[in-house]
Amino acid sequence: MTPREVLEHWLELFNSGNAEQISALYSENATNHQVANEPVVGREAIYQMFKREFAGADMVCIPENIFTDGEWAILEWKDPKEMRGCGFFHIQNGKIVFQRGYWDKLSFHRLYDIPLEV
């Protein structure tokens, strides 16, 4: 799959809340770094992260723009509550090897009534 196709499939799986299938899109030693959190390294750890996050909030990612450049796919998104962010996906051989996401953690927790960790 091209980087755009991988990202479009990622969006489908994210919006269905399927932690097992979305984590299969990552390489074995991938890194997912949402800059509001510590980096998550390895497919199993990424699976556990998605499993926990999907259980904690009903998240929906609405793509506003998708750009590609070589091995990179870039996503600008919003959610139904108008939260906005962007994600950068480095994709090699049809697998995500690195992902970095930017979003406002405090706004997310307030919008979804999730307590902040202290």
Backbone torsions as a table, in degrees:
resi	resn	phi	psi	omega
1	MET	NA	147.5	174.9
2	THR	-73.3	162.7	176.0
3	PRO	-55.4	-39.2	178.4
4	ARG	-63.9	-43.1	179.1
5	GLU	-63.9	-40.3	177.2
6	VAL	-61.7	-45.7	-179.8
7	LEU	-64.0	-42.2	178.7
8	GLU	-63.5	-38.4	176.1
9	HIS	-67.7	-40.1	176.4
10	TRP	-56.4	-45.1	179.1
11	LEU	-59.7	-44.9	178.3
12	GLU	-58.5	-46.8	-177.3
13	LEU	-70.4	-38.4	176.7
14	PHE	-60.1	-46.9	-176.9
15	ASN	-71.1	-18.3	174.9
16	SER	-90.4	-8.2	179.2
17	GLY	70.0	30.8	-176.1
18	ASN	-97.0	92.6	-177.0
19	ALA	-62.7	-39.5	-177.5
20	GLU	-65.7	-48.1	-177.1
21	GLN	-72.6	-37.4	-179.8
22	ILE	-67.2	-38.1	180.0
23	SER	-67.2	-24.4	177.3
24	ALA	-68.5	-15.2	177.0
25	LEU	-77.5	-10.1	-178.1
26	TYR	-96.1	147.2	174.2
27	SER	-68.3	162.6	-176.1
28	GLU	-54.2	-38.9	-176.2
29	ASN	-110.8	28.1	-177.9
30	ALA	-63.6	158.7	173.5
31	THR	-120.6	131.6	172.9
32	ASN	-116.2	112.1	-178.5
33	HIS	-119.2	99.2	169.2
34	GLN	-84.6	115.0	-166.5
35	VAL	-61.2	-16.5	175.1
36	ALA	-78.3	-7.7	-177.3
37	ASN	-132.3	170.9	174.1
38	GLU	-70.4	150.1	176.6
39	PRO	-60.7	145.4	176.2
40	VAL	-111.4	124.6	-173.1
41	VAL	-118.9	130.0	176.9
42	GLY	100.2	142.2	-177.2
43	ARG	-57.7	-41.9	-179.3
44	GLU	-64.4	-42.9	178.4
45	ALA	-65.8	-37.2	177.0
46	ILE	-65.7	-40.6	175.7
47	TYR	-58.8	-47.9	-179.7
48	GLN	-61.6	-38.5	178.2
49	MET	-62.2	-49.9	180.0
50	PHE	-63.6	-40.9	179.5
51	LYS	-58.0	-46.5	180.0
52	ARG	-66.5	-44.9	-177.2
53	GLU	-69.1	-40.4	179.0
54	PHE	-66.1	-31.2	178.3
55	ALA	-74.4	-25.8	-174.5
56	GLY	-90.1	-19.9	-177.9
57	ALA	-156.0	148.2	176.7
58	ASP	-87.5	87.7	-173.4
59	MET	-92.7	140.0	176.1
60	VAL	-134.8	133.9	-179.4
61	CYS	-113.5	114.0	179.5
62	ILE	-103.3	113.4	-178.6
63	PRO	-69.9	133.3	173.8
64	GLU	-103.1	-39.2	176.7
65	ASN	-146.8	142.3	171.8
66	ILE	-128.1	128.1	178.0
67	PHE	-124.2	149.9	174.5
68	THR	-131.4	149.4	176.2
69	ASP	-151.4	101.1	-179.0
70	GLY	62.0	-119.7	-178.7
71	GLU	-85.5	6.8	-175.4
72	TRP	-111.6	140.2	170.2
73	ALA	-124.2	135.4	-175.3
74	ILE	-123.0	131.3	-175.5
75	LEU	-121.0	126.3	167.7
76	GLU	-104.8	128.5	-171.6
77	TRP	-135.4	165.7	168.5
78	LYS	-140.7	170.3	174.0
79	ASP	-122.5	175.7	-176.4
80	PRO	-60.5	-19.4	179.5
81	LYS	-97.7	14.1	177.8
82	GLU	71.4	15.8	170.3
83	MET	-67.1	142.6	-178.1
84	ARG	-129.5	154.0	176.6
85	GLY	-168.4	-175.0	176.2
86	CYS	-147.0	156.2	-179.9
87	GLY	-137.3	143.6	178.1
88	PHE	-118.3	125.6	-175.2
89	PHE	-120.6	117.7	173.0
90	HIS	-93.5	119.8	-172.2
91	ILE	-123.1	126.0	177.1
92	GLN	-129.2	133.1	179.1
93	ASN	52.3	38.6	176.3
94	GLY	77.6	9.4	179.7
95	LYS	-125.9	144.6	175.6
96	ILE	-77.0	121.5	178.8
97	VAL	-101.8	-22.8	179.5
98	PHE	-154.3	137.6	175.8
99	GLN	-136.7	134.5	173.9
100	ARG	-128.2	132.4	-179.7
101	GLY	-125.7	143.1	178.6
102	TYR	-120.8	124.9	177.6
103	TRP	-163.3	164.4	-176.3
104	ASP	-92.8	104.3	-176.1
105	LYS	-62.7	-42.3	-179.1
106	LEU	-62.2	-44.9	178.3
107	SER	-62.9	-40.9	178.9
108	PHE	-60.0	-47.6	-178.9
109	HIS	-64.7	-37.6	178.2
110	ARG	-67.8	-45.8	-178.4
111	LEU	-61.3	-36.6	-174.8
112	TYR	-105.0	11.6	176.8
113	ASP	51.4	50.1	179.0
114	ILE	-109.1	126.0	180.0
115	PRO	-66.2	143.7	175.6
116	LEU	-79.9	142.8	175.1
117	GLU	-73.4	143.9	179.5
118	VAL	-109.4	NA	NA
